[in-house]
Amino acid sequence: MTMKKIILLTLMLCNMVSVLAYDFEVDGIYYNITSESKLTVEVTYKSTTGYYSYHGCLYSGAITIPDSVVYNGKSYTVTGIGAWAFGSENNSALESYFKRLTSIAMPSTIEYIGDGAFCHCDALSSLIIPSSVKDIYGYSTLWCTNCKFFVFLSSYPPKLHGSNPSGGYALYIPGEIIVPQISLYLTDSKWNHEKDGSRWGGFVEMLSPSDSEFEYNGQMPIVNWTNNLSTYTMNVSDILLEKSAGNHSANVKAYFYSNNDMPSFSIEFPYEYTINKAKLNVKAKDTSRVYGDDNPSFNNTYSGFVNGENESVISEIPTISTPAIKTSNVGEYPITVSGGSAANYEFVYEPGILKILKAQLSAKVNDTTKVYGKNNPSFTIDYYGLKNGEIAPAWTTRPTIKTEATLSSGVGQYEVNAVNGVPVNYDLSAITAGTLSITPAPLTIKAKDATRQYYSDDPNFSYTCQGFVNGDNENVLTSKPSVSTSATQTSNVGTYEIKVGEAASPNYSISYVNGTLTITPRTLTTSVGNYDRIYNEENPTFEVNYDGFAGNDDVNSLREKPTVSTTATKTSDVGTYPITISGGSADNYQFSYTSGTLTINKAEQNISWEQDLTGLKVGDQVELKAAVSSGLPVTYTMDYSSAAEIYTSGNKSYLDCKAGGQFPIRAVQNGNKNYYSSPRASNTVSIIGTNPTSDPTLTIKQADNGSVKVQVSKGSVYTFTIAPSHGWRVHSVTFNNSDVTNQLNSGGSFTTPTITNNSTLSVVFEQGSSSVNATRSSNVKIMATSEGIKVVDANMDDVIRVYTTGGLLLHSVKVDSQTIDIPLTKRDVYIIKVGEKTVKLGY
């Protein structure tokens, strides 16, 4: 070595020891504390320097790592070998330092090995990894180019964590990897994934058993072990194996010894083996029984027990079954064996046979009957010895039933035989014959019903025969039937028996049904003529006419005479009314009614008027009292006169005297549907004085009480109380065309303003409660005016309709503005409808 290289090595060594990388050192091994609470440490390196680290280069010779060390009075467990503890990332410099570490012995407390822990430790020829190691980290951890083998003592490999991204491997071993069981390693996905045959050594299983699968024989299996490591001798400790069938595992401990520089070691791993169940043949015994009997008890036989064992080792006896049941047909049926269990045996089943034999049976054809002319009945057989609740056997060949009797055979007895029957499940030697008895057929002879009228001759009676068979008719009767009745020509209406009997026939049993002779009543026509009378007269007496009596019968032969009636009464209106006949009763007659007609004609009426109408004064109001014979209301008329005015209030008429004068007045009754118009009656009105021009009149118009004129003092006020009729209420009040509705008090009274001129007060009534101030159902208002009516605030497109009290439509106006005026010309009461509102007013 030159001086330059010595100086460089010295500098490198100085640099390597210049930085401490450990917590403490004991007996030349360096440690880092990993947990103060658990008191654990890991082996580490002494120093580092530069880009490339030469961490473990100072270790040499054989290193034995203790399981614990004492530091500062505390005992620490050694649980790991830290990163780069003995290895280096580079071996290009100080190459001799990496060849000084020749062996490492690790305690069973080591749980992990860190990154590069043995990288480039080329002097190591072998390395034994204790079974306590569960994790190996980093890349090039076991990069030892001269190692001949690595021994993993665990029965399951440590977990590898990562590899160098540039291609380094956590394990790079050119020699052999010695493991307890190869299969365990190859099933670990991490190891299997990173295995590279060109850079890895092959797996070598330390030892292998001669067999892992046996058949149960009652003895412990014998296992021979083969040593697969040529450089070692091997000894396996004695192990106790299970004898019973099943999957088992036993701990095996093997010792390996080397006579050269290889280290000796031992391993303990599980040996898994299977003892298969021995075959045990189970056979069902053959047996037999008779059809319809219960199955017998079934039994098994066994063959294949080993080691002197017998049925006592069976924990669950196999089940014996057959598809044959009590009702199964004659034949052979398998007896099958299934189920059951024995700890060390696998059952092999062999079925047996159950033979079902025929049962004994006897039979007889049942005696039966039929009616002459009928088809032969279905013949039946009674059986003796049937099983399983059967009413008949199943047949291989059904028996044929024979008899000489046919459809046309006469009354008598005939033998019935059953032959050639072969049952499926029975032995049947013969069937005893039966008897068919043919009995007479029923024949019904019925007298036909007949009908005739009262006092007529009997018809010819006949009969019908029901029940003939085989084409027979009345010709087979040896005696023909007789038919008769007790009724005579004069017998009353009613029913009489028609008797039939005395017929005979050898093949028929004859029964009789009597008929009925019905004597019906004759028709007696009753009628009434046509009558007339004047309205309000009593009805005349109505007479009944008869036509249709027989023999010596007359009206006295009736139990009850018919009655005549009409709906018309004395006060019935003029018109035509039916005169009807009804009722009446007779033993031998039925009534036919012919109605008549009652015509009611109009009556005459007269007026008498004896009232004195002279000497009247201006301002008098006189009730007009003409009397009419009909009691109908009288109509009064007079020529135009400024002296007086006729007005109506309720059912009465009045004469309102307004000025002095004399004039004629007339009374008439114009008639109606029941009265002709009366002749006119005349009277003379004489009024004394003249009408003072200074006093005005107040005209009150209201539909319920007509139009009233009242003379009032000029400058006075007038109080008027409004009383609507039932079903109506006040809608509006106008005074001289002005709306004064809101001036009504709660009692319905209205007090006018001071009256200086002739004035008009008009009231409009609305349908609804008779309450004076009832709430209106809408805002529309209808008011009376001097020209007619005014409608305010109706809905657009509503239709205003004006009717008479008789329902005649006078006006129909569509609303197109806020206010609508409709003129009225005739003094009358009007009905006005606007939308849902109905009112009435007098004009």
Secondary structure, DSSP 8 states (H G I E B T S, - for coil): --HHHHHHHHHHHHHHTSSB--SEEETTEEEEEEETTTTEEEEE-SB--SSS--TTTT--EEEE--SEEEETTEEEEEEEE-TTSS--S--SSSGGGGGSEEEEE--TT--EE-TTTTTT-TT--EEEE-TT--EEESSSTEE-TT--EEEE-SSS--EEE---TTS--SEE-SSEEEES-HHHHHT-HHHHHH--TTTS--EEESEEES-SEEE--SS-----EEE--TT-EEEE-------SSEEEEEEEEEEEE-SSSS--EEEEEEEEEEEE-EEEEEEE--EEEETTS------EEEE---TT--GGGEEE--EEE-S--TT--SEEEEEEEE--EETTEEEEEE-EEEEEE-EEEEEEE--EEEETTS------EEEES--TT-SS--EEE--EEEES--TT--SEEEEEEEE--EESSEEEEEEE-EEEEEE-EEEEEEE--EEEETTS------EEEE---TT--GGG-SB--EEEE---TT--SEEEEEEEE--B-TTEEEEEE-EEEEEE-EEEEEEE--EEEETTS------EEEE---TT--GGG-SB--EEEES--TT--SEEEEEEEE--B-SSEEEEEE-EEEEEE-B---EE------SEETT-EEE---EETT----EEE----SSEEEEEETTEEEEEE-S-EEEEEEEE----SSB-----EEEEEEEES---TTS-EEEEEETTTEEEEEE--TTB--EEE----TTEEEEEEEETTEE-GGG--TTSEEE---B-S-EEEEEEEEES-S-TT---SSS-EEEE-SSEEEEES--TT-EEEEEETTS-EEEEEE--SSEEEEE--S-SEEEEEETTEEEEEE-
